[in-house]
Amino acid sequence: MAQFPDMTPTTNGDKMLIQAVNGHKLVFTRGAFGSGTLADNDDIKTFTALKSEKMSLPIVDTVLSDTGEKITLIFNCSNGSLDTGFINREIGIFAKLDDGNEVLYSYSNAGMAYDYIPSKETPTNENTFEVEVYISSEAEINVTIDGSIVYLTKAQVEEKFNNHDKTTTAHAQAFAAHNDDSTAHSKLFGLCEKIANLGDDIIKKMALTTAITAISALTTDSWFGQLLKMVLTASGVRYLAAQNGYICFGSFFGNIIIQWGSVTEETKTSFDVKLNITMTVICAIPYDISNKASSACYLCYISSTATSLTFGANTAPYGYGWIAIGKQ
């Protein structure tokens, strides 16, 4: 594509813009390519037409700048109907005031930075061309867009989709038709109904089932058993069923913990016991497992770190078990 300098408004273009600021309507109608060469004494401001127009360019889209001081005109420049190729040096923008006659609004000439546009026998890949034109934010601007031309670039399609989706009323008609359809939400209603029924079933199951039937319902493979297991696990219930073990009842039961264990001591009558899990001890009880009639054991000390207990006994060797109750 030819490398055009910035557009120069003609005298007629300046006049039309001034009138558009003062109550008239400026209408951009089309663009044009041409092959004319500028002479040294040519004054673009006085131009009323291209020096040698070869190809008319219908406007297919526009983009207005954020300030309203510039407008980008997007032209169709397909050579699909061009019978004869030409050297492209000129571009002109045409406009009219209100319903008046079309005149040359602005002009640019590529000079030696021209290109060649072939005839329709050699189709071109570039089918749009953009030109930025200075206007005024106070002027009333209209554009004649040729809606019969449907060619768009990928970028233009994406931009139109984005602009469409940002419009709050873009899908109002589709949403209204969807919501008016009696079957539109049938699957969703069915799912909601199933969830509601499940909630009712759970409440009825818990409220109406007797203690005996509730226990029988808590088999590990029953849905109620699986549900209860998930609830208890989430609340912090856990356990270790071993010689030195524990059970944590979770937040539903005040985070109460019961721990137990057993130890055999061969030489000492004072024993430190490391708790299976850390907790704040409320009470602890040792008991004799030595089978000695004269033996006795007792709690001596609870660690301030809640990680250990100290028990004592009146004889050694000594075997004992212990149970501690606390909370996290």
N, C-alpha and C positions, 0 to 999 in steps of 0.2 A: 504494500500500500504506500502511496506517496506520502512524504513527510511535509505536512502543511504547517506554516507558522500560525500564530494565534489569529483568529478571525478579526477583521477590521470592519467596524460598522460603517455603512455608507451614510451619506447625508440624509437620504430618505429614511434609513433605519433609525438615525438619531431623532428625526422629527416624529416618527411613529411612536418611539418609546416615550418621548415627552408627552405626546397626546394621550398615551395609554395611562400615564400617571395622573392625567387630568380628566378622567372620566370615560375615555374611549377604550376599546378592547383591541389588543394586539393579538393577531392570530398567525402562528407559524404554520405555513402550508406545505412546504417541501424543501428538499435540497437539490443540488445539481452538480455533476462533474463536467469538466470541460477540458479542452486541449489548448486554450489560448496562452500566449506568451506575453508577459508584461514588457512594455517599452519603457525607456528611461523617463519619459515625460508623462507616463500614466499616473493619474491620481485616483486611487481606489475609492476615495470618499465620493467621487462624482459618478461612479459606476451605477448603471441601472440594470445591467444584465451581464452574464458571463461573456467573454470575448468570443468563445466558440463552444457553446453548450453541446454536449454529446449524450448525456445520460441524466434523466430525471430520477430523483431519489425520494420515494415516499417515506413519510415518517411512520415508524412502527411502535415507538415507545418514547417516554421522556423520564428524566430524573431531575427533580428540583433540589438545589442545594439547601442545606440547613438554614442559611442566612436569607435565602430567597433572592440573592443577587445574581445567581447563575442558573442556567438550565442546560441540561445535557439532552440533546436531540439524538435519537437513535434511528438511523436510516437503513432501509433495505437497499443493498447495492449488488444484488444478484445480477449476473449478466445473462440470465435465462432468456431475455427478449432482445438482447443486443445483436443487431445484424452485422455491425462492423466494429472491429476493435479500434482503440484509439490510445494515444498518449495522454495520461491523466495528469494535468497540472493545476487545474482550477477546481475550487469548490465554492459554491454560493448557497446562502440560506435565504429563502424567500418567505415573505410575510405580507399580511394585509391588515388594514385598519378597519375594524367593524366589518361591514359587508363590501368594502371597497375593492379596488383592483390590486392584484398581487404585484409586489415590487421586490427588488433585491435589498435585503436587510443587512447582510454582511458578506464579506468576501475574503478569500485567501488564495495565494498562488504558491505552489511548491517549487517553481523555478526548475533548477537542475535536479532537484530531489523528487522528480516525477516517477511514475510507474506506468506500466502498460496494462490496460484492461482488454482482454481478448474478447472475441465475439462469442455468441452462445454455443458455437461449435466446440469451444474449450471451456467447459464449466469451471467456475472458480470455487474455492473452498470458503473464502471470506465473503459472507453474505450480509453482514451488518457493518455499519460505520458510525462512530460516535463523534459528535461535534459539541463543544462547550461554548455557549453563547452568553454574554453578559446582558442582564436585564436589570430591573429594579424591583425591590420587594414591594413597592407601592403601586406597581403597574398591574393592570388586569391582563393576565396572559391566558390565551387559549392555544390549543394545538390541534391541527387537523391530522388525525391518525387514520391510516389506511388499515381497516380491520380485516380486509380480505387477505392480507399477507400473514400467514401463520408461522413463518420461520422464526424460531427462537434459538439462541445458543443455550448450552447447558447451564451456564451461569445465570442467564435470564430466567430460565425455568425455575431454578432453585430459589432465586430471589423472589419470584412471584409466589411460589409455595410458602416461603417464609413470611412474606407480607400478608398473605391470605390467612395463615394460621395465627398470626398475631392479632388479627381483627376479632374483637370480642363477639361479633354477630356473624362470623364467617360460617358457622355450622348450625345456626339457629334453626333453619328449616329442616335440616336432617335430624337434629335432636328432637324437634317437635313431632316429626313423622314417626320417629322411633318410639317416643313415649306414648303416642296415640295408638300404637299397635298393641292390641290386647295380648299378643303372644310374645312381645319383645323381652319381657323379663321372666318368662315362665320358668326357665331353668334356675334363675336366681331365687325366685320365690320358692321353688321346690327345695333348694338347698337350705334356705332360711327356715323353712318349715321343718326340715329334718333336724336342724340344729336345735330349734325350739323344742321339738319332741324329745330329743335326747336330754335336754335340760330338765324337762318335766319328768322323764323316766328316772333320772338320777335322784331328783328330789323325792319322788314317790317311793323309790327303792329305799332310800335312807330313812324316810319318815314312817313307812308302813311295814317294813320287814322286821320281824322279831329278831331277838339276839341270836337264837339258834339258827334260823334260816339265813341270817346275815353271815354267820360264820361259815355256813356251808356254801354260801355264794362267793366267798373269798378264795376260791381256788386260783392258782397262779395263772391258769389259762383262760379264766373267765374275763369278760370285758370289764366287769365291776372290780375284779381283783387287779387287773392291769391299771385301771384308772386310779384306784386307791394307792397302788404302788408308786405311780408317777407323782401323786399329790404328796405322799409322805417323803419321797426322795427329795422333792423340791423344797420341802420344809426343813430338811436337814437330818432326817432319820437315817441312821447308819449303825452298823454293828460289826463285831468280830466275835464269832462263836468259837472260842478256843480256851485252853487251860488258863491263859492270861488274856482276858478279853474285855469287851465293853459293849454297851448299847447306849446310843444317843437318841433321845426321844424327839428332838427337833423343836421348832418354834411353836408348834401347836400345843406342846406340853412343857413350856417354860424352859426349853433347852436343858432339861434334866439329864444327867449322865450317871449310869451305874457301871462301875468297873470292878473287876475281881482278878485274883491271881493266887499263886501258892509258891512258897520258897522253902528250901531246906538249908539251914545254917549249921555248920559242923563245929565252929569254935567260938563264936561270939554270942552274946545274949542281947545285942542291939543290932537291928537290921534296917538298912535303908532300902526302900522299895520304890522303884521308878514307875510312875503311873504309865499306863498304856497310851493314854492321850492326855494332854494338858487340860486341867479344869480347876475351878475354885472349889476346894473340898468343903462340904458341909459337915459330913461325919464319916468316920472310918471305923471298921470293926475287924479285929483279927480273931482267928479261931484255931484251936489246936488240931493238928492232924498227925501228931506224933504217937498217939496211943499210949502216952505215959500218964498214969493217974495223977502224978504230983506236978505235972507241968502246967504252966499258965503263961499267957501272953497278953500284951496290952499296947495301946497306942501311946507313943512318946511325943511325937512332933510331926507337925504338918508343915512342909516347906512353903515359904512365903511366895515362891515362884509357882506354886501349884503344880509342880512336876514330880514331887516325890513325897513319900511318907516315911516315918521312922517308927518301927515297932520294937518292943522289948520283950524278953522272956526270962523266966527264972532258972532255966537250965539250958545246957547245950550238950550234945547236938540237939537241934530243935527243928521240927517241921510245922509249918503253919500256913493257913490260908487267910485271905483278907477280902473284904468287900468295902468299897468306898462309894459314897454318893456325893455328887456335886453338880455344878452347872458351868456352862461357858458364858 
